[in-house]
Amino acid sequence: MATYTKLLLSGSTNGRNMQVTGTASGSAILVHTAVAGTSDLDEIWLYATGTTATSRILTIEFGAAGGDKDLVELDVGVEGTGAKLVIPGWLLQNGLVLKAYAAATNEINLNGFVNRITA
């Protein structure tokens, strides 16, 4: 029977927000590294919040930086509009990583959690 364990995103310190500082793939921040191997899964829930009066595009590299098929892009909105769901429980495994960058530095915060599903 599978077990579920709720975990912090591995890129977060003590569950705190992660500020998106990178503006391109090469400077993307690490949000989470998935569980190693292919028998267990990480179910990822990620939220983004804009922190300025200017709406910004957030780009998520889901599993790799290997082209458009691995990218998720979202207009996060301006401060005061609340957190937007970016990754709604998608699964990742085999040590793959989730990274993020934005159109401007230090204007988007990320937070969320992982449900680790152990076979």
C-alpha positions, -999 to 999 in steps of 0.1 A, spaced: 0 0 0 13 35 -9 21 60 18 19 98 15 43 121 34 39 159 31 73 176 27 87 211 22 100 220 -12 137 211 -12 147 246 -24 129 263 5 145 270 39 123 259 67 91 263 45 98 300 38 91 317 5 117 314 -23 124 347 -41 129 343 -79 162 359 -86 171 345 -120 159 360 -153 170 332 -177 174 294 -177 210 296 -167 202 316 -136 170 298 -126 165 291 -89 162 255 -77 126 250 -64 127 212 -58 146 181 -65 124 150 -69 128 117 -51 155 95 -66 146 64 -86 114 55 -104 94 36 -78 84 66 -57 68 99 -68 67 135 -57 33 152 -62 43 189 -64 20 219 -54 36 253 -62 21 288 -57 35 322 -69 29 356 -56 37 389 -73 54 414 -49 54 447 -70 29 469 -89 41 453 -122 27 420 -135 55 396 -144 58 363 -164 71 334 -143 88 305 -162 90 270 -146 114 244 -159 95 212 -150 120 183 -149 146 198 -173 156 228 -193 152 207 -225 130 229 -246 94 242 -247 78 208 -237 94 213 -202 83 249 -197 53 263 -178 48 300 -181 23 321 -161 15 358 -157 17 360 -119 0 394 -115 6 423 -92 10 425 -55 -22 422 -36 -38 397 -60 -29 367 -39 -11 335 -46 -17 318 -79 -15 280 -84 14 273 -108 19 235 -105 -13 217 -95 -1 184 -81 20 172 -111 42 142 -105 80 142 -108 106 115 -99 140 101 -107 159 131 -92 146 155 -118 145 192 -108 120 220 -109 135 254 -114 121 289 -119 131 322 -134 111 354 -142 111 385 -164 126 406 -135 146 398 -104 131 397 -69 95 404 -79 80 369 -75 79 347 -44 72 309 -46 60 285 -20 43 251 -18 48 216 -7 53 180 -19 34 149 -12 59 121 -15 42 89 -26 61 58 -15 53 25 -32 
